[in-house]
């Protein structure tokens, strides 16, 4: 079964490591593991810690450069994809698709021309905030920020991303910011790596009304394998993933569920150790009486539908 994973931080882990590359490494995502997992498309996030960067755009550009260096070195097995047709074309040529995203809207430094230039570099999705306040809006890291929506510039970013055809990612965004995006965006948006707050009460997860809103907008949320967003175990357990998936299906329907592992950006000790073992989740879903069509939607079809509509 094909796999579309909407979030990993692998490129960050490769920065400043000339001894390893994307083909094969000791991380949770590499090309050989993607092949074992039957990956159709892997989203690669350029993650920026705004609180530690003097120039977030420069740091992001360096990461994008490493991303392209790795694609060039492995062009026989993986290629950039900026839309649905390119994903399908890569599949026909036995190549995995790499989708380029940014995790931290502060990388555009409050300027729409920077957003457009990142688009020209191949970026097709932006997580509007990480854990820092930026020019776009506020993170969901604390209760105070939860009640704060997008800035005026943030509204312009949503509109421009709609016009360009980019995926607006609300994982990490404040609760009010989420609803602000929901009102403004005229296209489906995503929560690339977020789970259910009703199952695990963590601010990074979506409430039931959020899940309903996301579903009504035609968007998707990627089930995240970070243990702190799944349950109370020391490990990221498959049974907790199933609990979240079942609840989200009950609230928003099967069409709102996708995958967003957060590999190489989350705590270790996951029962699905790497992307090559993603079949463990498929097997667990089958054991829990999910239909083949439902599993296809979770693993790739829902993500592809949003990609086709937005990009």
Backbone as numpy.savetxt, mean C-alpha at the origin, in Angstrom:
# Nx Ny Nz CAx CAy CAz Cx Cy Cz
-2.40 -18.88 -7.89 -3.24 -17.68 -7.89 -2.37 -16.43 -7.89
-2.75 -15.45 -8.72 -1.99 -14.20 -8.79 -2.05 -13.44 -7.47
-1.07 -12.57 -7.27 -0.99 -11.76 -6.05 -0.67 -10.31 -6.42
-1.44 -9.38 -5.87 -1.09 -7.96 -5.91 -0.96 -7.50 -4.47
0.24 -7.10 -4.09 0.52 -6.61 -2.73 0.72 -5.10 -2.81
-0.10 -4.35 -2.10 -0.17 -2.91 -2.27 0.80 -2.11 -1.38
1.66 -2.80 -0.64 2.62 -2.03 0.16 3.78 -2.87 0.67
4.99 -2.44 0.38 6.19 -2.95 1.05 7.22 -1.83 1.13
8.16 -1.95 2.06 9.20 -0.95 2.29 10.58 -1.48 1.92
10.63 -2.39 0.99 11.87 -3.10 0.67 12.97 -2.17 0.14
12.61 -1.18 -0.66 13.64 -0.30 -1.22 14.38 0.43 -0.11
13.67 0.83 0.93 14.34 1.47 2.07 15.42 0.56 2.65
15.11 -0.73 2.74 16.06 -1.68 3.32 17.27 -1.90 2.42
17.11 -1.62 1.14 18.22 -1.79 0.21 19.13 -0.55 0.15
18.63 0.57 0.64 19.45 1.77 0.62 20.69 1.57 1.49
21.81 2.03 0.99 23.09 1.92 1.71 23.55 0.47 1.89
22.97 -0.44 1.10 23.42 -1.84 1.12 23.78 -2.25 -0.30
25.01 -2.06 -0.65 25.45 -2.40 -1.99 25.68 -3.90 -2.16
25.72 -4.63 -1.03 26.02 -6.07 -1.08 24.81 -6.90 -1.49
23.61 -6.32 -1.41 22.41 -7.08 -1.76 21.56 -6.25 -2.71
20.69 -6.94 -3.45 19.81 -6.27 -4.38 18.43 -6.89 -4.35
17.64 -6.54 -5.33 16.25 -6.97 -5.36 16.08 -8.40 -5.86
17.06 -8.94 -6.57 16.91 -10.29 -7.10 16.79 -11.31 -5.99
17.70 -11.25 -5.03 17.69 -12.21 -3.92 18.36 -11.56 -2.72
17.68 -11.58 -1.59 18.21 -10.95 -0.39 17.68 -11.65 0.86
18.04 -11.09 2.03 17.61 -11.67 3.30 16.38 -10.96 3.85
15.67 -10.24 2.99 14.47 -9.50 3.39 13.22 -10.33 3.09
12.06 -9.72 3.28 10.80 -10.43 3.04 10.33 -10.34 1.59
10.91 -9.42 0.83 10.54 -9.28 -0.58 11.80 -9.26 -1.44
11.87 -10.15 -2.38 12.84 -10.09 -3.47 12.20 -10.76 -4.68
12.86 -10.70 -5.80 12.25 -11.21 -7.03 11.99 -12.71 -6.95
12.94 -13.44 -6.40 12.74 -14.89 -6.32 11.57 -15.25 -5.41
11.41 -14.52 -4.31 10.26 -14.75 -3.43 8.97 -14.33 -4.12
9.01 -13.23 -4.85 7.83 -12.80 -5.61 7.43 -13.86 -6.63
8.40 -14.46 -7.27 8.10 -15.52 -8.23 7.47 -16.73 -7.55
8.01 -17.10 -6.39 7.44 -18.24 -5.65 6.00 -17.95 -5.22
5.73 -16.70 -4.90 4.39 -16.32 -4.48 3.44 -16.04 -5.62
3.90 -16.19 -6.85 3.10 -15.94 -8.06 2.63 -14.48 -8.11
3.55 -13.57 -7.82 3.22 -12.15 -7.80 2.89 -11.63 -9.19
1.79 -10.94 -9.29 1.42 -10.22 -10.50 1.96 -8.79 -10.43
1.78 -8.14 -9.28 2.27 -6.77 -9.10 2.62 -6.54 -7.64
3.76 -5.89 -7.42 4.19 -5.50 -6.09 4.33 -3.99 -6.04
3.64 -3.37 -5.09 3.80 -1.93 -4.87 5.04 -1.72 -4.01
5.94 -0.84 -4.46 7.15 -0.49 -3.71 7.02 0.95 -3.22
6.94 1.11 -1.90 6.79 2.44 -1.31 8.15 3.06 -1.03
8.28 4.32 -1.41 9.46 5.10 -1.02 9.10 5.80 0.29
9.53 5.21 1.42 9.12 5.71 2.73 10.09 6.75 3.24
9.53 7.90 3.66 10.32 9.01 4.16 9.90 9.30 5.61
10.88 9.35 6.53 10.61 9.78 7.90 10.82 11.28 7.96
9.73 12.02 7.85 9.80 13.47 7.70 10.53 14.13 8.86
10.42 13.53 10.05 11.04 14.12 11.22 12.55 14.02 11.23
13.11 13.20 10.34 14.56 12.99 10.33 15.22 13.49 9.05
14.46 14.14 8.17 15.00 14.52 6.87 15.07 16.03 6.71
16.22 16.53 6.30 16.35 17.95 5.97 15.67 18.26 4.64
15.75 17.31 3.71 15.16 17.51 2.38 14.45 16.22 1.97
13.16 16.08 2.31 12.44 14.83 2.03 12.36 14.51 0.55
12.28 15.53 -0.30 12.20 15.27 -1.74 13.51 14.67 -2.25
14.64 15.21 -1.81 15.93 14.67 -2.23 16.09 13.23 -1.79
15.69 12.92 -0.56 15.77 11.54 -0.08 14.89 10.62 -0.92
13.69 11.10 -1.24 12.78 10.30 -2.05 13.36 10.05 -3.44
13.98 11.07 -4.03 14.58 10.91 -5.35 15.71 9.89 -5.33
16.48 9.87 -4.25 17.55 8.88 -4.13 16.97 7.47 -4.08
15.88 7.31 -3.37 15.23 6.00 -3.29 14.67 5.58 -4.64
14.07 6.53 -5.35 13.54 6.21 -6.68 14.67 5.80 -7.62
15.81 6.45 -7.49 16.97 6.08 -8.29 17.37 4.63 -8.01
17.41 4.24 -6.74 17.76 2.85 -6.40 16.71 1.88 -6.94
15.45 2.28 -6.85 14.35 1.47 -7.40 14.60 1.18 -8.88
14.93 2.21 -9.65 15.13 2.04 -11.09 16.42 1.27 -11.39
17.45 1.47 -10.58 18.67 0.68 -10.75 18.36 -0.80 -10.62
17.56 -1.16 -9.62 17.20 -2.57 -9.42 16.35 -3.11 -10.56
15.43 -2.29 -11.07 14.63 -2.73 -12.21 15.50 -2.94 -13.45
16.45 -2.05 -13.66 17.34 -2.17 -14.83 18.19 -3.43 -14.73
18.65 -3.76 -13.54 19.49 -4.94 -13.36 18.71 -6.23 -13.55
17.40 -6.16 -13.37 16.57 -7.36 -13.41 15.44 -7.24 -14.43
15.73 -6.59 -15.54 14.69 -6.25 -16.51 14.06 -7.46 -17.18
14.70 -8.62 -17.07 14.12 -9.82 -17.66 13.03 -10.42 -16.79
12.95 -9.99 -15.52 11.99 -10.60 -14.60 11.00 -9.61 -13.99
11.32 -8.31 -13.97 10.45 -7.33 -13.34 10.51 -6.02 -14.11
9.35 -5.35 -14.24 9.28 -4.10 -14.99 8.32 -3.14 -14.32
8.55 -1.85 -14.52 7.64 -0.83 -14.03 6.28 -0.99 -14.68
5.23 -0.74 -13.90 3.88 -0.66 -14.45 3.23 0.60 -13.90
2.65 1.40 -14.79 2.00 2.63 -14.37 0.49 2.60 -14.61
-0.01 1.48 -15.11 -1.45 1.34 -15.30 -1.80 -0.13 -15.51
-3.09 -0.39 -15.66 -3.59 -1.76 -15.80 -3.02 -2.46 -17.04
-3.02 -1.77 -18.16 -2.56 -2.39 -19.40 -1.09 -2.81 -19.30
-0.29 -2.01 -18.63 1.13 -2.36 -18.48 1.30 -3.56 -17.55
0.46 -3.68 -16.54 0.50 -4.88 -15.69 0.19 -6.12 -16.52
-0.84 -6.03 -17.34 -1.21 -7.17 -18.17 -0.13 -7.47 -19.22
0.48 -6.42 -19.76 1.56 -6.62 -20.72 2.76 -7.29 -20.09
3.11 -6.87 -18.87 4.21 -7.52 -18.16 3.90 -8.98 -17.90
2.66 -9.25 -17.52 2.26 -10.64 -17.27 2.44 -11.48 -18.54
2.03 -10.95 -19.68 2.16 -11.68 -20.94 3.62 -11.97 -21.27
4.52 -11.12 -20.78 5.95 -11.30 -21.01 6.67 -11.94 -19.83
5.88 -12.57 -18.95 6.43 -13.29 -17.79 7.27 -12.40 -16.88
6.82 -11.16 -16.73 7.50 -10.23 -15.83 6.55 -9.81 -14.71
7.11 -9.67 -13.53 6.38 -9.10 -12.40 6.29 -7.59 -12.61
5.18 -7.00 -12.22 5.04 -5.55 -12.31 5.44 -4.89 -10.99
6.22 -3.83 -11.10 6.60 -3.01 -9.95 5.85 -1.69 -10.04
5.04 -1.39 -9.05 4.29 -0.15 -9.00 4.98 0.78 -8.00
5.30 1.98 -8.44 6.08 2.92 -7.65 5.16 3.86 -6.87
5.34 3.90 -5.53 4.54 4.77 -4.67 5.44 5.51 -3.69
4.88 6.52 -3.05 5.58 7.28 -2.02 4.78 7.20 -0.73
5.46 6.89 0.38 4.80 6.87 1.68 5.27 8.10 2.47
4.63 9.20 2.22 4.84 10.48 2.93 4.67 11.62 1.94
3.48 12.24 2.00 3.19 13.32 1.08 4.09 14.53 1.26
4.81 14.59 2.39 5.75 15.68 2.60 6.88 15.68 1.58
7.04 14.59 0.84 8.08 14.52 -0.19 7.87 15.56 -1.28
6.63 16.02 -1.47 6.39 17.02 -2.53 6.60 18.45 -2.01
6.90 18.60 -0.72 7.31 19.88 -0.14 6.32 21.01 -0.40
5.03 20.66 -0.38 4.00 21.69 -0.48 3.85 22.34 -1.84
4.30 21.64 -2.90 4.26 22.20 -4.24 3.64 21.21 -5.22
2.61 21.65 -5.93 1.96 20.77 -6.89 2.87 20.42 -8.06
3.81 21.30 -8.41 4.70 20.94 -9.52 5.60 19.76 -9.14
5.93 19.64 -7.85 6.70 18.46 -7.42 5.86 17.19 -7.53
4.58 17.29 -7.21 3.67 16.15 -7.38 3.65 15.72 -8.84
3.52 16.67 -9.74 3.47 16.34 -11.17 4.80 15.75 -11.66
5.90 16.25 -11.13 7.19 15.69 -11.54 7.39 14.28 -11.02
6.91 14.00 -9.82 6.96 12.61 -9.35 6.10 11.71 -10.23
4.96 12.22 -10.66 4.13 11.46 -11.60 4.92 11.15 -12.86
5.63 12.15 -13.37 6.43 11.94 -14.58 7.54 10.93 -14.38
8.00 10.76 -13.14 9.00 9.75 -12.82 8.41 8.36 -12.65
7.08 8.26 -12.75 6.44 6.96 -12.65 5.68 6.68 -11.37
5.68 7.63 -10.44 4.95 7.43 -9.18 3.45 7.41 -9.46
2.77 6.40 -8.94 1.34 6.27 -9.20 0.49 6.19 -7.93
1.09 6.37 -6.78 0.33 6.41 -5.54 1.11 7.16 -4.48
0.40 7.88 -3.61 1.04 8.57 -2.50 0.21 8.37 -1.24
0.88 7.89 -0.17 0.29 7.87 1.15 0.39 9.31 1.66
-0.75 9.96 1.86 -0.76 11.41 2.07 0.06 11.85 3.27
0.03 11.07 4.35 0.89 11.35 5.50 1.49 10.05 5.99
2.61 10.16 6.69 3.06 9.05 7.54 2.74 9.47 8.96
3.68 9.47 9.88 3.38 9.79 11.27 3.70 11.23 11.65
3.90 12.07 10.65 4.22 13.47 10.91 3.21 14.38 10.23
2.96 15.54 10.83 2.16 16.57 10.18 2.94 17.06 8.95
2.25 17.22 7.85 2.89 17.81 6.66 1.98 18.85 6.03
2.33 19.33 4.85 1.57 20.39 4.21 0.18 19.93 3.77
-0.01 18.60 3.68 -1.26 18.04 3.17 -2.29 17.83 4.29
-1.81 17.34 5.44 -2.74 17.02 6.50 -2.05 16.49 7.74
-2.80 15.67 8.49 -2.37 15.25 9.82 -2.41 13.73 9.93
-1.46 13.15 10.66 -1.44 11.70 10.82 -2.42 11.24 11.90
-2.73 9.96 11.88 -3.65 9.43 12.89 -2.90 8.89 14.10
-1.75 9.47 14.39 -0.90 8.95 15.46 -1.43 9.29 16.84
-2.26 10.33 16.95 -2.83 10.66 18.25 -4.25 11.19 18.10
-4.96 11.28 19.23 -6.37 11.66 19.22 -6.56 13.11 18.77
-5.63 13.97 19.15 -5.72 15.39 18.79 -5.76 15.57 17.28
-4.86 14.89 16.57 -4.82 15.01 15.13 -6.01 14.34 14.45
-6.62 13.38 15.15 -7.73 12.64 14.56 -8.88 13.50 14.11
-9.05 14.66 14.76 -10.17 15.54 14.44 -9.81 16.60 13.41
-8.62 16.51 12.84 -8.15 17.53 11.90 -8.13 16.96 10.49
-8.72 17.71 9.56 -8.83 17.24 8.19 -7.68 17.70 7.32
-7.90 17.68 6.03 -6.88 18.14 5.09 -6.71 19.65 5.19
-5.53 20.11 4.85 -5.30 21.54 4.69 -5.86 21.99 3.34
-5.82 23.29 3.10 -6.24 23.79 1.79 -5.35 23.22 0.69
-4.05 23.12 0.98 -3.15 22.51 0.01 -3.47 21.03 -0.16
-3.83 20.36 0.92 -4.21 18.96 0.84 -5.40 18.74 -0.07
-6.36 19.65 -0.04 -7.50 19.57 -0.95 -7.04 19.67 -2.40
-6.10 20.58 -2.64 -5.58 20.74 -4.01 -4.83 19.49 -4.46
-4.13 18.83 -3.52 -3.41 17.59 -3.85 -4.38 16.49 -4.26
-5.46 16.33 -3.51 -6.47 15.32 -3.86 -7.02 15.59 -5.26
-7.35 16.83 -5.54 -7.90 17.17 -6.85 -6.88 16.92 -7.97
-5.62 17.28 -7.71 -4.59 17.08 -8.73 -4.32 15.60 -8.96
-4.31 14.80 -7.89 -4.10 13.36 -8.03 -5.24 12.72 -8.81
-6.46 13.20 -8.58 -7.59 12.73 -9.39 -7.37 13.05 -10.86
-6.92 14.26 -11.15 -6.71 14.68 -12.53 -5.60 13.88 -13.20
-4.51 13.66 -12.46 -3.37 12.94 -13.02 -3.67 11.45 -13.21
-4.49 10.91 -12.31 -4.71 9.47 -12.29 -3.73 8.80 -11.36
-3.77 9.17 -10.08 -2.89 8.60 -9.06 -3.74 8.05 -7.91
-3.23 7.02 -7.27 -3.92 6.41 -6.15 -3.69 7.24 -4.89
-4.78 7.74 -4.32 -4.74 8.47 -3.05 -4.81 7.44 -1.94
-3.78 7.42 -1.09 -3.65 6.41 -0.04 -3.85 7.07 1.32
-4.86 6.62 2.08 -5.22 7.24 3.35 -4.72 6.45 4.57
-3.96 5.37 4.37 -3.33 4.74 5.52 -2.43 5.78 6.19
-2.49 5.85 7.51 -1.76 6.83 8.33 -2.46 8.17 8.45
-3.44 8.46 7.60 -4.10 9.76 7.64 -5.08 9.82 8.82
-5.28 11.02 9.37 -6.22 11.22 10.47 -7.63 10.77 10.08
-8.45 10.49 11.10 -9.83 10.08 10.84 -10.58 11.14 10.04
-10.47 12.39 10.47 -11.16 13.46 9.76 -10.59 13.63 8.35
-9.29 13.44 8.22 -8.67 13.51 6.90 -9.23 12.44 5.97
-9.45 11.24 6.52 -10.06 10.15 5.74 -11.39 10.59 5.15
-12.26 11.15 6.01 -13.58 11.55 5.52 -13.49 12.74 4.57
-12.51 13.59 4.78 -12.29 14.72 3.89 -11.95 14.23 2.48
-11.05 13.22 2.40 -10.73 12.61 1.11 -11.98 11.99 0.50
-12.75 11.30 1.35 -13.96 10.65 0.86 -14.94 11.61 0.21
-15.02 12.83 0.75 -15.93 13.84 0.19 -15.37 14.46 -1.08
-14.05 14.65 -1.11 -13.44 15.38 -2.22 -13.15 14.53 -3.45
-12.68 13.31 -3.22 -12.18 12.52 -4.35 -13.33 12.07 -5.25
-13.14 12.24 -6.55 -14.15 11.75 -7.49 -13.79 10.39 -8.07
-12.74 9.79 -7.52 -12.34 8.45 -7.91 -12.14 7.59 -6.67
-12.14 6.27 -6.82 -11.85 5.41 -5.66 -10.48 5.74 -5.07
-10.37 5.60 -3.74 -9.10 5.76 -3.07 -8.79 4.51 -2.27
-7.61 4.43 -1.69 -7.18 3.20 -1.02 -6.64 3.49 0.38
-6.69 2.47 1.20 -5.92 2.42 2.45 -4.97 1.24 2.26
-3.77 1.51 1.79 -2.91 0.46 1.25 -2.53 -0.59 2.27
-2.42 -0.21 3.54 -2.03 -1.19 4.57 -2.68 -0.83 5.90
-3.96 -1.19 6.01 -4.75 -0.92 7.22 -5.73 -2.05 7.46
-6.01 -2.31 8.73 -6.94 -3.37 9.11 -8.18 -2.79 9.79
-8.93 -3.62 10.50 -10.18 -3.22 11.14 -9.95 -2.77 12.58
-10.40 -1.56 12.90 -10.26 -1.06 14.27 -11.21 -1.77 15.23
-12.32 -2.29 14.72 -13.25 -3.03 15.59 -12.62 -4.33 16.09
-11.75 -4.92 15.29 -11.08 -6.17 15.68 -9.84 -5.88 16.50
-9.05 -4.91 16.12 -7.86 -4.49 16.88 -7.92 -2.97 17.00
-8.13 -2.50 18.24 -8.33 -1.08 18.49 -7.01 -0.33 18.42
-6.62 0.00 17.20 -5.40 0.75 16.95 -5.75 1.88 15.97
-5.21 3.06 16.20 -5.57 4.21 15.39 -5.21 4.03 13.91
-4.26 3.15 13.62 -3.89 2.90 12.22 -4.94 2.11 11.46
-5.87 1.52 12.18 -6.90 0.72 11.54 -8.15 1.55 11.26
-9.00 1.04 10.39 -10.20 1.76 9.98 -11.41 1.34 10.81
-12.22 2.31 11.21 -13.47 2.02 11.90 -14.47 1.43 10.90
-15.55 0.86 11.43 -16.58 0.31 10.55 -17.18 1.37 9.62
-17.50 2.58 10.12 -18.01 3.60 9.19 -17.00 3.96 8.10
-15.71 3.96 8.43 -14.69 4.21 7.40 -14.70 3.10 6.35
-14.77 1.87 6.80 -14.80 0.74 5.88 -16.00 0.87 4.94
-17.14 1.26 5.48 -18.34 1.43 4.64 -18.13 2.56 3.63
-17.53 3.67 4.08 -17.27 4.79 3.18 -16.33 4.38 2.06
-15.26 3.68 2.43 -14.28 3.23 1.44 -14.94 2.31 0.42
-15.79 1.42 0.90 -16.49 0.50 0.02 -17.43 1.24 -0.92
-18.16 2.21 -0.38 -19.10 2.97 -1.19 -18.40 3.77 -2.29
-17.16 4.17 -2.01 -16.37 4.91 -3.01 -15.69 3.99 -4.01
-15.84 2.68 -3.83 -15.23 1.73 -4.74 -13.77 1.46 -4.46
-13.28 1.88 -3.28 -11.88 1.69 -2.94 -11.59 0.36 -2.29
-10.33 0.18 -1.90 -9.91 -1.05 -1.24 -8.98 -0.74 -0.07
-8.90 -1.66 0.86 -7.95 -1.60 1.96 -7.10 -2.87 1.94
-5.80 -2.69 2.08 -4.88 -3.82 2.03 -4.66 -4.40 3.42
-4.98 -5.67 3.59 -4.76 -6.34 4.87 -3.27 -6.29 5.21
-2.96 -5.71 6.38 -1.59 -5.46 6.79 -1.11 -6.55 7.75
0.11 -7.01 7.56 0.64 -8.11 8.36 1.41 -7.64 9.59
1.38 -6.35 9.89 2.01 -5.84 11.10 1.26 -6.34 12.32
1.97 -6.99 13.24 1.32 -7.64 14.38 0.54 -6.66 15.25
1.01 -5.42 15.38 0.35 -4.45 16.25 -1.00 -4.02 15.70
-1.24 -4.23 14.41 -2.51 -3.88 13.80 -3.44 -5.09 13.67
-2.93 -6.27 14.05 -3.69 -7.51 13.88 -4.34 -8.01 15.16
-3.57 -8.06 16.24 -4.09 -8.64 17.48 -3.15 -8.37 18.64
-3.20 -9.25 19.63 -2.43 -9.05 20.85 -1.29 -10.06 21.00
-1.05 -10.85 19.97 0.01 -11.84 20.01 1.36 -11.22 19.71
2.43 -11.89 20.15 3.79 -11.45 19.80 4.07 -11.67 18.32
3.29 -12.55 17.71 3.46 -12.87 16.30 2.30 -12.30 15.48
2.55 -12.10 14.20 1.48 -11.75 13.27 0.86 -13.07 12.81
-0.29 -13.39 13.36 -0.88 -14.71 13.15 -1.88 -14.70 11.99
-1.89 -15.79 11.26 -2.84 -15.93 10.15 -4.27 -15.91 10.66
-4.51 -16.52 11.82 -5.88 -16.55 12.32 -6.42 -15.15 12.62
-5.52 -14.24 13.01 -5.95 -12.85 13.21 -6.24 -12.17 11.88
-5.44 -12.47 10.86 -5.72 -11.93 9.53 -7.11 -12.36 9.07
-7.44 -13.61 9.31 -8.75 -14.13 8.91 -9.87 -13.42 9.66
-9.66 -13.14 10.95 -10.66 -12.42 11.73 -10.93 -11.04 11.13
-9.88 -10.35 10.78 -10.04 -9.03 10.17 -10.75 -9.13 8.82
-10.32 -10.06 8.01 -10.92 -10.21 6.67 -12.40 -10.53 6.77
-12.74 -11.44 7.68 -14.15 -11.82 7.83 -14.99 -10.62 8.28
-14.47 -9.86 9.24 -15.22 -8.70 9.73 -15.36 -7.63 8.64
-14.28 -7.36 7.93 -14.33 -6.34 6.87 -15.33 -6.76 5.79
-15.34 -8.05 5.45 -16.32 -8.55 4.47 -17.74 -8.31 4.98
-17.97 -8.55 6.26 -19.31 -8.36 6.83 -19.74 -6.90 6.82
-18.79 -5.99 6.97 -19.10 -4.56 7.05 -19.15 -3.91 5.68
-18.13 -4.15 4.86 -18.01 -3.42 3.60 -18.17 -4.27 2.36
-18.27 -5.59 2.54 -18.38 -6.48 1.39 -17.01 -6.96 0.92
-17.00 -8.02 0.18 -15.76 -8.65 -0.26 -14.96 -7.76 -1.19
-15.63 -6.82 -1.91 -14.95 -6.02 -2.92 -14.02 -4.95 -2.34
-14.05 -4.74 -1.03 -13.22 -3.70 -0.42 -11.91 -4.25 0.13
-11.68 -5.55 0.01 -10.52 -6.18 0.65 -9.43 -6.49 -0.37
-8.21 -6.09 -0.03 -7.03 -6.41 -0.84 -5.90 -6.79 0.10
-4.68 -6.84 -0.40 -3.51 -7.17 0.40 -2.55 -6.00 0.45
-2.03 -5.71 1.64 -1.02 -4.66 1.82 -0.08 -5.06 2.93
0.79 -6.01 2.64 1.55 -6.72 3.67 2.35 -5.82 4.61
2.92 -4.73 4.10 3.88 -3.90 4.84 5.17 -4.67 5.11
5.50 -5.64 4.25 6.76 -6.37 4.41 7.95 -5.41 4.37
8.93 -5.74 5.17 10.18 -4.98 5.31 9.96 -3.60 5.90
8.75 -3.36 6.41 8.47 -2.14 7.15 7.74 -2.42 8.44
7.50 -3.71 8.73 6.77 -4.12 9.92 7.64 -5.00 10.81
7.12 -5.29 11.99 7.85 -6.16 12.91 8.01 -7.56 12.31
9.08 -8.26 12.66 9.25 -9.64 12.18 8.29 -10.59 12.92
8.56 -11.87 12.84 7.73 -12.89 13.51 6.33 -12.96 12.95
6.25 -12.94 11.63 4.96 -13.13 10.95 4.87 -14.59 10.52
3.71 -15.19 10.72 3.52 -16.59 10.31 3.68 -16.75 8.80
3.46 -15.67 8.06 3.77 -15.66 6.63 5.07 -14.88 6.51
6.19 -15.57 6.57 7.49 -14.94 6.76 7.88 -14.00 5.63
7.46 -14.30 4.42 7.83 -13.48 3.27 6.79 -13.65 2.17
6.90 -12.85 1.13 5.90 -12.85 0.07 5.85 -14.19 -0.66
6.92 -14.95 -0.61 6.92 -16.26 -1.25 6.03 -17.27 -0.55
5.64 -16.97 0.70 4.79 -17.87 1.49 3.33 -17.41 1.54
2.95 -16.49 0.66 1.61 -15.91 0.70 0.52 -16.97 0.50
0.89 -18.11 -0.07 -0.08 -19.19 -0.25 -0.64 -19.70 1.06
0.06 -19.47 2.17 -0.46 -19.87 3.48 -1.78 -19.16 3.79
-1.86 -17.90 3.39 -3.11 -17.16 3.61 -4.22 -17.69 2.72
-3.89 -17.99 1.47 -4.89 -18.57 0.56 -5.43 -19.87 1.14
-4.54 -20.74 1.63 -4.98 -22.02 2.20 -5.88 -21.80 3.41
-5.52 -20.81 4.25 -6.33 -20.53 5.45 -7.70 -20.00 5.08
-7.76 -19.17 4.05 -9.05 -18.66 3.60 -9.93 -19.80 3.07
-9.33 -20.74 2.35 -10.08 -21.89 1.87 -10.63 -22.71 3.03
-9.80 -22.93 4.06 -10.23 -23.68 5.23 -11.35 -22.97 5.97
-11.39 -21.66 5.86 -12.43 -20.88 6.52 -13.62 -20.58 5.61
-13.75 -21.39 4.57 -14.94 -21.41 3.71 -15.11 -20.17 2.83
-14.01 -19.46 2.56 -14.08 -18.42 1.55 -14.06 -19.08 0.18
-14.88 -18.58 -0.72 -14.95 -19.17 -2.05 -13.72 -18.82 -2.87
-13.50 -19.56 -3.95 -12.37 -19.28 -4.83 -12.48 -17.87 -5.40
-13.70 -17.46 -5.78 -13.90 -16.11 -6.33 -13.58 -15.05 -5.28
-13.98 -15.27 -4.03 -13.68 -14.32 -2.97 -12.17 -14.20 -2.75
-11.48 -15.32 -2.75 -10.03 -15.29 -2.55 -9.35 -14.59 -3.71
-9.82 -14.82 -4.92 -9.27 -14.11 -6.09 -9.42 -12.59 -5.93
-10.57 -12.18 -5.43 -10.79 -10.74 -5.24 -9.81 -10.17 -4.21
-9.63 -10.88 -3.10 -8.72 -10.42 -2.06 -7.29 -10.39 -2.56
-6.88 -11.42 -3.27 -5.48 -11.58 -3.67 -5.08 -10.67 -4.83
-6.02 -10.36 -5.74 -5.60 -9.50 -6.85 -6.72 -8.78 -7.59
-7.91 -9.35 -7.68 -8.91 -8.76 -8.56 -9.44 -7.42 -8.07
-9.61 -7.27 -6.76 -10.09 -5.99 -6.25 -9.07 -4.88 -6.50
-7.80 -5.18 -6.24 -6.75 -4.18 -6.49 -6.70 -3.84 -7.96
-6.79 -4.84 -8.83 -6.75 -4.58 -10.27 -7.92 -3.70 -10.72
-9.08 -3.94 -10.14 -10.24 -3.12 -10.50 -9.98 -1.64 -10.21
-9.43 -1.35 -9.02 -9.15 0.05 -8.66 -8.04 0.62 -9.55
-7.01 -0.17 -9.78 -5.93 0.27 -10.68 -6.48 0.62 -12.05
-7.34 -0.23 -12.58 -7.90 -0.01 -13.91 -8.74 1.27 -13.96
-9.45 1.54 -12.87 -10.33 2.70 -12.84 -9.59 4.01 -12.60
-8.52 3.97 -11.81 -7.86 5.21 -11.38 -6.65 5.57 -12.22
-5.78 4.59 -12.52 -4.51 4.92 -13.15 -4.68 5.13 -14.66
